[in-house]
Amino acid sequence: MGVKFLSAEWCQAVQDALNANETFTRAAGSMSAKIQQVVTGPDGEVRYWFKLDGGQAGLGLGDSPDPVDATITQDYETAAKLSKNELTGTAAYMSGKLRVSGDLMKLMQLQGALGQMPAALKDLDVEY
């Protein structure tokens, strides 16, 4: 049985999988970023944060404990498709399914590391 998408268990599983993946940590290198994610769905809004610091990823539910570089807002369907690697962040942004406020250039600099996430998370069993 998998972890429920956007749950505390999911955050921990994603964090563990990313930090255990050498390709991801190498791509992340010395970059640092803090991103607030907002997912809207039929049950309301789910907020979680993603932090990259010194090659290590951190995730948690709720609002980021630190000031963020950018906030990304999307609906549940878009978030699930991104998580399942059925949609890229660039395609979602260009089609208006994903909205960004804050430092878009910072997000662009993370493309290498973010591009490694699908491979790092492919074995994660997630319930949508």
Rosetta blueprint (number, residue, H / E / L):
1 M L
2 G L
3 V E
4 K E
5 F L
6 L L
7 S L
8 A H
9 E H
10 W H
11 C H
12 Q H
13 A H
14 V H
15 Q H
16 D H
17 A H
18 L H
19 N H
20 A H
21 N L
22 E H
23 T H
24 F H
25 T H
26 R H
27 A H
28 A H
29 G L
30 S L
31 M L
32 S E
33 A E
34 K E
35 I E
36 Q E
37 Q E
38 V E
39 V E
40 T E
41 G E
42 P L
43 D L
44 G E
45 E E
46 V E
47 R E
48 Y E
49 W E
50 F E
51 K E
52 L E
53 D E
54 G L
55 G L
56 Q E
57 A E
58 G E
59 L E
60 G E
61 L E
62 G L
63 D L
64 S L
65 P L
66 D L
67 P L
68 V L
69 D L
70 A E
71 T E
72 I E
73 T E
74 Q E
75 D E
76 Y H
77 E H
78 T H
79 A H
80 A H
81 K H
82 L H
83 S H
84 K L
85 N L
86 E L
87 L L
88 T L
89 G H
90 T H
91 A H
92 A H
93 Y H
94 M H
95 S L
96 G L
97 K L
98 L E
99 R E
100 V E
101 S E
102 G E
103 D L
104 L H
105 M H
106 K H
107 L H
108 M H
109 Q H
110 L L
111 Q H
112 G H
113 A H
114 L H
115 G H
116 Q L
117 M H
118 P H
119 A H
120 A H
121 L H
122 K L
123 D L
124 L L
125 D L
126 V E
127 E E
128 Y L
